[in-house]
């Protein structure tokens, strides 16, 4: 086998597919403006997107719709069994997602995953704080559209693993950078053809269907 670390994308892989930020836009009545801002800035000016959405549109909003989304998201089939099987093999497990940090933390706590990175919608006194940065100046929103690869490297360093010992499981184009550096890229479920092509070109595979147990044979063989 030889693998030491398995890194997961979150939405569509661990949890059922969906964009939680767009779900929150819908809950707050900002969906159309949110779509327009995302189209305009996601790949060209990520910091501006955060400022426009988190600071301008959402600051001061009731946090309950957001917390309800976090609590209500369901796991994909076979997730708990897959995580348990990988833990039994002694593999390190981590999540990198542009989705909510609170949802990453939920998965970590409920599944026993060791490391996780996501974007933090800061809540203060039951309201969206509208913060793009913490008090120390670091960003609350570190995971952009195409920067997961540096976080794979950080996690490898944390666990003293090499990239060649690492599996990354993803289902969308923001996972491309990670796919290009790990030892085993696994395109999951309805991943786009470009992601599948990169996975296969690098010796990885495409696992069809929503049951995460389908990845086990490729990791354990």
Residue pairs with C-beta under 8 A, 6 or more apart in sequence:
1 89
1 219
1 220
1 221
2 165
2 183
3 91
3 165
3 166
3 167
3 183
3 184
3 219
4 91
4 92
4 159
4 161
4 162
4 165
4 166
5 91
5 92
5 93
5 94
5 155
5 156
5 159
5 161
5 165
5 166
5 167
6 86
6 91
6 92
6 93
6 94
6 166
6 167
6 168
6 169
6 219
7 93
7 94
7 95
7 96
7 152
7 155
7 166
7 167
7 168
7 169
7 178
7 182
8 14
8 93
8 94
8 95
8 96
8 113
8 168
8 169
8 170
9 95
9 96
9 97
9 148
9 168
9 169
9 170
9 171
9 172
9 174
9 175
9 188
10 95
10 96
10 97
10 99
10 103
10 104
10 107
10 118
11 17
11 18
11 19
11 20
11 97
11 99
11 103
12 18
12 76
12 171
12 172
12 188
12 189
13 76
13 169
13 170
13 171
13 188
13 189
13 212
14 75
14 76
14 79
14 95
14 107
14 111
14 212
15 73
15 74
15 75
15 76
15 103
15 107
16 73
16 74
16 75
16 76
16 210
17 171
17 189
17 190
18 73
19 99
20 69
20 70
20 73
20 99
20 100
20 103
21 34
21 53
21 99
21 100
22 31
22 34
22 35
22 38
23 69
24 58
24 65
24 66
24 69
24 121
25 31
25 33
25 34
25 35
25 53
27 65
27 66
27 69
28 57
28 58
28 61
28 65
30 53
30 57
30 58
33 57
34 53
34 57
37 49
37 52
37 53
38 49
40 49
41 48
41 49
41 52
42 49
42 144
42 145
43 145
43 146
46 141
46 144
46 145
47 132
50 132
50 139
50 141
51 132
54 121
54 128
54 130
54 131
54 132
54 140
54 141
55 130
55 131
55 132
58 121
58 128
58 130
59 128
59 129
59 130
60 127
60 128
60 130
61 127
61 128
62 126
62 127
62 128
63 123
63 126
63 127
63 128
64 126
66 100
66 102
66 121
66 123
66 128
67 102
67 123
69 100
70 100
70 102
70 103
70 106
73 103
76 210
76 211
76 212
77 210
77 211
77 212
77 213
78 211
78 212
78 213
78 214
79 111
79 212
80 111
81 212
81 213
82 212
82 213
82 215
82 216
83 93
83 111
83 112
83 113
85 213
85 216
85 220
86 93
86 216
86 219
87 93
87 112
89 220
91 219
92 114
92 115
92 159
92 161
93 111
93 112
93 113
93 114
93 115
94 113
94 114
94 115
94 116
94 117
94 155
95 104
95 107
95 108
95 113
95 115
95 116
95 117
95 118
96 116
96 117
96 118
96 143
96 148
96 151
96 152
96 155
96 178
97 103
97 104
97 116
97 117
97 118
97 119
97 143
98 118
98 119
98 143
98 144
98 145
98 174
99 118
99 119
100 118
100 119
100 120
100 121
101 116
101 117
101 118
101 119
101 120
101 121
102 118
102 120
102 121
103 118
104 116
104 117
104 118
105 116
105 118
107 113
107 116
108 114
108 115
108 116
114 159
115 155
115 158
115 159
117 142
117 143
117 151
118 143
119 140
119 141
119 142
119 143
120 140
120 141
121 128
121 140
122 128
122 129
122 131
122 134
122 140
123 129
131 140
132 139
132 140
132 141
133 139
133 140
134 140
142 151
143 151
145 174
146 173
146 174
146 176
146 177
147 177
148 174
148 175
148 177
148 178
149 177
149 178
149 180
149 181
152 163
152 166
152 168
152 178
152 181
152 182
153 163
153 181
155 161
156 162
156 163
156 165
156 166
162 183
163 181
163 182
163 183
164 182
164 183
165 183
166 182
166 183
166 184
167 182
167 183
167 184
167 185
167 186
167 219
168 175
168 178
168 179
168 182
168 184
168 185
168 186
169 186
169 188
169 212
169 215
170 178
170 179
170 185
170 186
170 187
170 188
170 191
170 195
171 187
171 188
171 189
171 190
171 191
171 195
172 191
172 192
172 195
173 192
173 194
173 195
175 185
175 195
176 194
176 195
176 198
178 185
179 185
179 187
179 195
179 198
179 199
179 202
179 204
180 198
180 202
182 202
183 203
184 203
184 204
184 218
184 219
185 198
185 199
185 202
185 204
186 199
186 204
186 205
186 206
186 207
186 215
186 218
186 219
187 195
187 196
187 198
187 199
187 204
187 205
187 206
187 207
188 206
188 207
188 212
188 215
189 207
189 208
189 209
189 210
191 199
191 206
196 206
198 204
199 205
199 206
200 206
205 218
207 214
207 215
207 218
208 214
